[in-house]
Amino acid sequence: MPEITIHEIMNAMPSVFVPERAGDLSAQIQYRLSGDEASDWIISIAAGGCTVQQGVCPNPQLTVTIAAEDQKALAFGKLDAMAAFMQGKLRLSGDMSLAMKLPSLFKIKS
């Protein structure tokens, strides 16, 4: 089985989004990924939906900075978001209440 790329993981986020947990949330989240698959991604949540696009958001409510390999580990439940934050692998800036809610908005694969 080929290695799953960060591009595939990020583009799959709308398919694991749980709209009933989002309520009336409207937010733009900037992901800044470093490492071998360094890239910038915008996750937009609005009207019970989620979209993802590659790029830089001018005014995100939350910016998540993490290595692409660690983002993969988060996506597959191999790394806990709080542990990643405490270990300095995950950096957050912006709306911390949104940051706390973010993991519950997506079904984690295992």
C-alpha positions as CSV (number, residue, x, y, z in Angstrom):
1,M,0.0,0.0,0.0
2,P,1.5,3.4,-0.9
3,E,2.2,6.0,1.7
4,I,-0.7,8.4,2.2
5,T,0.3,11.9,1.4
6,I,-0.6,15.0,3.4
7,H,-2.4,16.2,0.3
8,E,-4.7,13.2,0.5
9,I,-5.3,13.6,4.2
10,M,-6.1,17.3,4.0
11,N,-8.4,16.9,1.1
12,A,-10.2,14.0,2.9
13,M,-11.1,16.3,5.9
14,P,-14.5,17.2,4.6
15,S,-15.4,13.5,4.4
16,V,-14.7,13.0,8.1
17,F,-16.3,16.3,9.2
18,V,-19.2,15.9,11.7
19,P,-21.6,18.7,10.9
20,E,-23.9,18.1,13.9
21,R,-20.9,18.9,16.2
22,A,-20.2,22.2,14.5
23,G,-23.7,23.7,15.1
24,D,-23.7,27.3,13.7
25,L,-19.9,27.6,13.7
26,S,-18.4,29.7,11.0
27,A,-14.6,29.7,10.9
28,Q,-11.5,29.7,8.7
29,I,-8.5,27.7,10.0
30,Q,-5.0,28.0,8.6
31,Y,-2.9,24.9,8.7
32,R,0.9,25.6,8.2
33,L,2.6,22.2,7.7
34,S,6.4,21.8,7.8
35,G,8.8,19.1,6.8
36,D,9.0,17.0,3.7
37,E,5.4,17.8,2.7
38,A,5.4,21.4,3.8
39,S,2.3,23.2,2.6
40,D,-0.4,25.7,3.7
41,W,-4.1,24.7,3.9
42,I,-7.3,26.6,4.6
43,I,-10.2,24.7,6.3
44,S,-13.4,26.7,6.1
45,I,-16.4,25.7,8.3
46,A,-19.7,27.3,7.6
47,A,-23.4,26.4,7.3
48,G,-22.8,22.9,8.6
49,G,-20.2,22.2,5.9
50,C,-16.4,22.0,5.6
51,T,-14.2,22.8,2.6
52,V,-10.5,22.5,2.2
53,Q,-8.2,24.3,-0.2
54,Q,-4.5,24.7,-0.4
55,G,-3.2,28.3,0.2
56,V,-2.9,31.0,2.8
57,C,-5.9,32.6,4.5
58,P,-5.5,36.4,5.1
59,N,-7.4,36.5,8.4
60,P,-7.9,33.0,9.9
61,Q,-9.6,32.7,13.3
62,L,-7.0,30.0,14.2
63,T,-3.6,29.0,12.9
64,V,-2.3,25.5,13.4
65,T,1.4,24.9,12.9
66,I,2.6,21.3,12.8
67,A,4.9,19.0,10.9
68,A,3.2,17.1,8.1
69,E,4.2,13.8,9.6
70,D,2.7,14.8,13.0
71,Q,-0.5,15.9,11.2
72,K,-0.7,12.4,9.6
73,A,-0.3,10.8,13.0
74,L,-3.1,13.0,14.4
75,A,-5.4,12.1,11.5
76,F,-4.9,8.4,12.2
77,G,-5.2,8.6,15.9
78,K,-1.6,7.8,16.5
79,L,-0.9,11.1,18.2
80,D,-3.2,12.9,20.7
81,A,-3.7,16.6,19.9
82,M,-3.2,17.7,23.6
83,A,-0.1,15.6,23.9
84,A,1.3,17.1,20.7
85,F,0.5,20.6,22.0
86,M,2.2,19.9,25.3
87,Q,5.3,18.4,23.6
88,G,5.6,21.5,21.4
89,K,4.8,19.5,18.2
90,L,1.6,21.5,17.7
91,R,1.5,25.3,17.9
92,L,-1.7,27.3,18.0
93,S,-2.5,31.0,17.6
94,G,-5.8,32.7,17.5
95,D,-9.1,31.6,18.9
96,M,-8.2,29.0,21.6
97,S,-11.9,28.0,22.2
98,L,-12.0,27.0,18.5
99,A,-8.8,25.1,18.9
100,M,-10.3,23.2,21.8
101,K,-13.4,22.3,19.7
102,L,-11.5,21.4,16.6
103,P,-10.6,17.7,17.3
104,S,-14.3,16.9,18.1
105,L,-15.4,18.2,14.6
106,F,-13.6,15.4,12.8
107,K,-13.9,11.6,13.1
108,I,-10.4,10.3,13.8
109,K,-9.4,7.2,11.8
110,S,-7.8,4.4,13.8
